[in-house]
Amino acid sequence: MISQYEPPHIAPSHRPAGCLVRTIALIIDITLLAVLLVIVKLILGQIFEFELQGMVLDPSGHAFDRLTNRYDLIWLVLVLLLPLIYAVTTEIGRKAATFGKRLVGLNVVSAGGNRSGPFRVVARNLAKVISAAPCFLGFALVIFPGKRALHDLLTGSRVVHRSQK
């Protein structure tokens, strides 16, 4: 006889968040980050233009190449680190959620339902790379009972509906 898998009992205040609500939160967060990155890119462009105006004419173009390479590296670091910094600082914060998760009423907690510590939050957000690796299949795990993505399973965390107090 095959028994059907039942997720562990979860208190009503720790009801797991499903795929749809997590996706809505993600879309909000991506939109916010995109706006922030556009603003940063505009500021970097202005700084680049200012430095470019002060450059001495270089017929070989080496000075220009060094300047563009430096700004390309700065941009790459910002594109990679800004989302991580955003997610970690907001999930470590008092609300334990990114702005998108807050808007849809979600929190990130440990698997037991307690507040996640800084190490767990950093590990969870770094593990999202693993969830994304094979065609985002690790994220798709939220459709199964327990509603935890691969990065949640790996780090002992979960995304739950905020308790109504």
ZADO-1210 file (C-alpha; in nm, 4 decimals, padded with zeros to 6 digits):
<atoms>
<atom x="00.0000" y="00.0000" z="00.0000" code="MET" pos="1"/>
<atom x="00.1404" y="00.3374" z="-00.1034" code="ILE" pos="2"/>
<atom x="00.0802" y="00.6182" z="00.1407" code="SER" pos="3"/>
<atom x="00.0434" y="00.9685" z="00.0146" code="GLN" pos="4"/>
<atom x="00.3046" y="01.2138" z="00.1402" code="TYR" pos="5"/>
<atom x="00.1693" y="01.4598" z="00.3942" code="GLU" pos="6"/>
<atom x="00.3681" y="01.7697" z="00.4796" code="PRO" pos="7"/>
<atom x="00.4514" y="01.8217" z="00.8454" code="PRO" pos="8"/>
<atom x="00.1872" y="01.9995" z="01.0516" code="HIS" pos="9"/>
<atom x="00.2392" y="02.3749" z="01.0410" code="ILE" pos="10"/>
<atom x="00.0789" y="02.6189" z="01.2763" code="ALA" pos="11"/>
<atom x="-00.1693" y="02.8515" z="01.1050" code="PRO" pos="12"/>
<atom x="00.0686" y="03.1439" z="01.1570" code="SER" pos="13"/>
<atom x="00.3352" y="02.9481" z="00.9664" code="HIS" pos="14"/>
<atom x="00.1284" y="02.8445" z="00.6646" code="ARG" pos="15"/>
<atom x="00.3699" y="02.7942" z="00.3714" code="PRO" pos="16"/>
<atom x="00.3507" y="03.0389" z="00.0829" code="ALA" pos="17"/>
<atom x="00.2692" y="02.8879" z="-00.2539" code="GLY" pos="18"/>
<atom x="00.4116" y="02.9407" z="-00.5985" code="CYS" pos="19"/>
<atom x="00.1769" y="03.2195" z="-00.7124" code="LEU" pos="20"/>
<atom x="00.2191" y="03.4510" z="-00.4142" code="VAL" pos="21"/>
<atom x="00.5970" y="03.3957" z="-00.4119" code="ARG" pos="22"/>
<atom x="00.6109" y="03.4758" z="-00.7845" code="THR" pos="23"/>
<atom x="00.4169" y="03.7994" z="-00.7317" code="ILE" pos="24"/>
<atom x="00.6602" y="03.8976" z="-00.4547" code="ALA" pos="25"/>
<atom x="00.9533" y="03.8163" z="-00.6842" code="LEU" pos="26"/>
<atom x="00.8114" y="04.0285" z="-00.9678" code="ILE" pos="27"/>
<atom x="00.7739" y="04.3224" z="-00.7273" code="ILE" pos="28"/>
<atom x="01.1313" y="04.2770" z="-00.6035" code="ASP" pos="29"/>
<atom x="01.2738" y="04.2445" z="-00.9555" code="ILE" pos="30"/>
<atom x="01.0897" y="04.5601" z="-01.0630" code="THR" pos="31"/>
<atom x="01.2227" y="04.7505" z="-00.7620" code="LEU" pos="32"/>
<atom x="01.5765" y="04.6273" z="-00.8258" code="LEU" pos="33"/>
<atom x="01.5512" y="04.7130" z="-01.1967" code="ALA" pos="34"/>
<atom x="01.4505" y="05.0703" z="-01.1151" code="VAL" pos="35"/>
<atom x="01.7331" y="05.0957" z="-00.8622" code="LEU" pos="36"/>
<atom x="01.9853" y="04.9583" z="-01.1122" code="LEU" pos="37"/>
<atom x="01.8685" y="05.2034" z="-01.3804" code="VAL" pos="38"/>
<atom x="01.9239" y="05.4910" z="-01.1373" code="ILE" pos="39"/>
<atom x="02.2685" y="05.3567" z="-01.0457" code="VAL" pos="40"/>
<atom x="02.3538" y="05.3134" z="-01.4148" code="LYS" pos="41"/>
<atom x="02.2535" y="05.6748" z="-01.4864" code="LEU" pos="42"/>
<atom x="02.4701" y="05.7977" z="-01.2000" code="ILE" pos="43"/>
<atom x="02.7635" y="05.5843" z="-01.3164" code="LEU" pos="44"/>
<atom x="02.7150" y="05.7185" z="-01.6694" code="GLY" pos="45"/>
<atom x="02.7351" y="06.0756" z="-01.5418" code="GLN" pos="46"/>
<atom x="03.0516" y="05.9985" z="-01.3452" code="ILE" pos="47"/>
<atom x="03.1989" y="05.8254" z="-01.6523" code="PHE" pos="48"/>
<atom x="03.1191" y="06.1289" z="-01.8699" code="GLU" pos="49"/>
<atom x="03.2782" y="06.3604" z="-01.6119" code="PHE" pos="50"/>
<atom x="03.5974" y="06.1515" z="-01.6069" code="GLU" pos="51"/>
<atom x="03.5952" y="06.1279" z="-01.9852" code="LEU" pos="52"/>
<atom x="03.5882" y="06.5075" z="-02.0172" code="GLN" pos="53"/>
<atom x="03.9001" y="06.5316" z="-01.8032" code="GLY" pos="54"/>
<atom x="04.0966" y="06.2793" z="-02.0083" code="MET" pos="55"/>
<atom x="04.3901" y="06.3878" z="-02.2198" code="VAL" pos="56"/>
<atom x="04.3609" y="06.3001" z="-02.5868" code="LEU" pos="57"/>
<atom x="04.5011" y="05.9505" z="-02.6330" code="ASP" pos="58"/>
<atom x="04.5304" y="05.8563" z="-03.0039" code="PRO" pos="59"/>
<atom x="04.5841" y="05.4871" z="-02.9221" code="SER" pos="60"/>
<atom x="04.2633" y="05.4713" z="-02.7142" code="GLY" pos="61"/>
<atom x="04.4294" y="05.2864" z="-02.4243" code="HIS" pos="62"/>
<atom x="04.3165" y="05.5388" z="-02.1624" code="ALA" pos="63"/>
<atom x="03.9591" y="05.5190" z="-02.2885" code="PHE" pos="64"/>
<atom x="03.9728" y="05.1378" z="-02.2864" code="ASP" pos="65"/>
<atom x="04.0999" y="05.1359" z="-01.9263" code="ARG" pos="66"/>
<atom x="03.8222" y="05.3747" z="-01.8236" code="LEU" pos="67"/>
<atom x="03.5475" y="05.1703" z="-01.9907" code="THR" pos="68"/>
<atom x="03.6877" y="04.8451" z="-01.8495" code="ASN" pos="69"/>
<atom x="03.6837" y="04.9949" z="-01.4996" code="ARG" pos="70"/>
<atom x="03.3217" y="05.1066" z="-01.5328" code="TYR" pos="71"/>
<atom x="03.2202" y="04.7740" z="-01.6877" code="ASP" pos="72"/>
<atom x="03.3710" y="04.5950" z="-01.3871" code="LEU" pos="73"/>
<atom x="03.1969" y="04.8300" z="-01.1417" code="ILE" pos="74"/>
<atom x="02.8653" y="04.7697" z="-01.3218" code="TRP" pos="75"/>
<atom x="02.9109" y="04.3914" z="-01.3193" code="LEU" pos="76"/>
<atom x="02.9869" y="04.3902" z="-00.9459" code="VAL" pos="77"/>
<atom x="02.6812" y="04.6071" z="-00.8767" code="LEU" pos="78"/>
<atom x="02.4500" y="04.3902" z="-01.0890" code="VAL" pos="79"/>
<atom x="02.5674" y="04.0796" z="-00.9030" code="LEU" pos="80"/>
<atom x="02.5879" y="04.2218" z="-00.5508" code="LEU" pos="81"/>
<atom x="02.2996" y="04.4685" z="-00.5310" code="LEU" pos="82"/>
<atom x="02.0247" y="04.1999" z="-00.5465" code="PRO" pos="83"/>
<atom x="02.2097" y="03.9935" z="-00.2852" code="LEU" pos="84"/>
<atom x="02.2591" y="04.2927" z="-00.0551" code="ILE" pos="85"/>
<atom x="01.8946" y="04.3936" z="-00.0987" code="TYR" pos="86"/>
<atom x="01.7580" y="04.0461" z="-00.0189" code="ALA" pos="87"/>
<atom x="01.9908" y="03.9826" z="00.2743" code="VAL" pos="88"/>
<atom x="01.9459" y="04.3202" z="00.4434" code="THR" pos="89"/>
<atom x="01.5674" y="04.3127" z="00.4117" code="THR" pos="90"/>
<atom x="01.5302" y="03.9498" z="00.5210" code="GLU" pos="91"/>
<atom x="01.7643" y="03.9990" z="00.8181" code="ILE" pos="92"/>
<atom x="01.5709" y="04.3122" z="00.9125" code="GLY" pos="93"/>
<atom x="01.2855" y="04.3432" z="01.1575" code="ARG" pos="94"/>
<atom x="01.0208" y="04.2462" z="00.8981" code="LYS" pos="95"/>
<atom x="01.2138" y="03.9346" z="00.7798" code="ALA" pos="96"/>
<atom x="01.1003" y="03.9931" z="00.4222" code="ALA" pos="97"/>
<atom x="01.1913" y="04.1773" z="00.1056" code="THR" pos="98"/>
<atom x="00.9667" y="04.4645" z="-00.0004" code="PHE" pos="99"/>
<atom x="00.7796" y="04.2348" z="-00.2417" code="GLY" pos="100"/>
<atom x="00.7247" y="03.9724" z="00.0270" code="LYS" pos="101"/>
<atom x="00.6012" y="04.2396" z="00.2683" code="ARG" pos="102"/>
<atom x="00.3476" y="04.3677" z="00.0160" code="LEU" pos="103"/>
<atom x="00.1965" y="04.0218" z="-00.0310" code="VAL" pos="104"/>
<atom x="00.2166" y="03.9317" z="00.3392" code="GLY" pos="105"/>
<atom x="00.5072" y="03.6863" z="00.3528" code="LEU" pos="106"/>
<atom x="00.8019" y="03.6285" z="00.5867" code="ASN" pos="107"/>
<atom x="01.1175" y="03.4192" z="00.5645" code="VAL" pos="108"/>
<atom x="01.1654" y="03.1964" z="00.8697" code="VAL" pos="109"/>
<atom x="01.3651" y="02.8900" z="00.9703" code="SER" pos="110"/>
<atom x="01.2149" y="02.5491" z="00.8947" code="ALA" pos="111"/>
<atom x="01.0866" y="02.5368" z="01.2531" code="GLY" pos="112"/>
<atom x="00.9093" y="02.8703" z="01.2160" code="GLY" pos="113"/>
<atom x="01.1568" y="03.0811" z="01.4141" code="ASN" pos="114"/>
<atom x="01.3219" y="03.3969" z="01.2912" code="ARG" pos="115"/>
<atom x="01.6128" y="03.3182" z="01.0564" code="SER" pos="116"/>
<atom x="01.9583" y="03.4247" z="01.1657" code="GLY" pos="117"/>
<atom x="02.1984" y="03.6216" z="00.9455" code="PRO" pos="118"/>
<atom x="02.3987" y="03.3150" z="00.8398" code="PHE" pos="119"/>
<atom x="02.0855" y="03.1290" z="00.7269" code="ARG" pos="120"/>
<atom x="01.9572" y="03.4345" z="00.5344" code="VAL" pos="121"/>
<atom x="02.2906" y="03.4821" z="00.3533" code="VAL" pos="122"/>
<atom x="02.3164" y="03.1085" z="00.2787" code="ALA" pos="123"/>
<atom x="01.9550" y="03.0993" z="00.1527" code="ARG" pos="124"/>
<atom x="02.0113" y="03.3853" z="-00.0888" code="ASN" pos="125"/>
<atom x="02.3425" y="03.2462" z="-00.2147" code="LEU" pos="126"/>
<atom x="02.1784" y="02.9045" z="-00.2619" code="ALA" pos="127"/>
<atom x="01.9329" y="03.0607" z="-00.5070" code="LYS" pos="128"/>
<atom x="02.2094" y="03.0179" z="-00.7654" code="VAL" pos="129"/>
<atom x="02.1763" y="02.6414" z="-00.7148" code="ILE" pos="130"/>
<atom x="01.7965" y="02.6636" z="-00.7459" code="SER" pos="131"/>
<atom x="01.8368" y="02.8522" z="-01.0725" code="ALA" pos="132"/>
<atom x="02.1101" y="02.6289" z="-01.2183" code="ALA" pos="133"/>
<atom x="01.9181" y="02.3693" z="-01.4181" code="PRO" pos="134"/>
<atom x="01.6438" y="02.5752" z="-01.5841" code="CYS" pos="135"/>
<atom x="01.5164" y="02.7158" z="-01.2515" code="PHE" pos="136"/>
<atom x="01.3988" y="02.3684" z="-01.1493" code="LEU" pos="137"/>
<atom x="01.4964" y="02.4308" z="-00.7871" code="GLY" pos="138"/>
<atom x="01.2391" y="02.7098" z="-00.7694" code="PHE" pos="139"/>
<atom x="00.9719" y="02.4802" z="-00.9142" code="ALA" pos="140"/>
<atom x="00.9835" y="02.2598" z="-00.6047" code="LEU" pos="141"/>
<atom x="00.7372" y="02.4997" z="-00.4381" code="VAL" pos="142"/>
<atom x="00.4572" y="02.3275" z="-00.6288" code="ILE" pos="143"/>
<atom x="00.5033" y="02.0138" z="-00.4144" code="PHE" pos="144"/>
<atom x="00.3698" y="01.9584" z="-00.0611" code="PRO" pos="145"/>
<atom x="00.5685" y="02.1627" z="00.1889" code="GLY" pos="146"/>
<atom x="00.6037" y="02.4435" z="-00.0691" code="LYS" pos="147"/>
<atom x="00.9792" y="02.4852" z="-00.0271" code="ARG" pos="148"/>
<atom x="01.2202" y="02.5688" z="-00.3072" code="ALA" pos="149"/>
<atom x="01.5565" y="02.3939" z="-00.3270" code="LEU" pos="150"/>
<atom x="01.7362" y="02.6871" z="-00.1621" code="HIS" pos="151"/>
<atom x="01.4851" y="02.6695" z="00.1263" code="ASP" pos="152"/>
<atom x="01.5452" y="02.2963" z="00.1687" code="LEU" pos="153"/>
<atom x="01.9236" y="02.3358" z="00.1552" code="LEU" pos="154"/>
<atom x="01.9291" y="02.6092" z="00.4194" code="THR" pos="155"/>
<atom x="01.6529" y="02.4944" z="00.6520" code="GLY" pos="156"/>
<atom x="01.4262" y="02.7888" z="00.5802" code="SER" pos="157"/>
<atom x="01.0763" y="02.8487" z="00.4488" code="ARG" pos="158"/>
<atom x="00.8603" y="03.1326" z="00.3215" code="VAL" pos="159"/>
<atom x="00.5337" y="03.1608" z="00.5129" code="VAL" pos="160"/>
<atom x="00.2287" y="03.3812" z="00.5264" code="HIS" pos="161"/>
<atom x="00.2711" y="03.6496" z="00.7879" code="ARG" pos="162"/>
<atom x="00.0805" y="03.5756" z="01.1060" code="SER" pos="163"/>
<atom x="-00.2217" y="03.7976" z="01.1676" code="GLN" pos="164"/>
<atom x="-00.1837" y="03.9528" z="01.5118" code="LYS" pos="165"/>
</atoms>
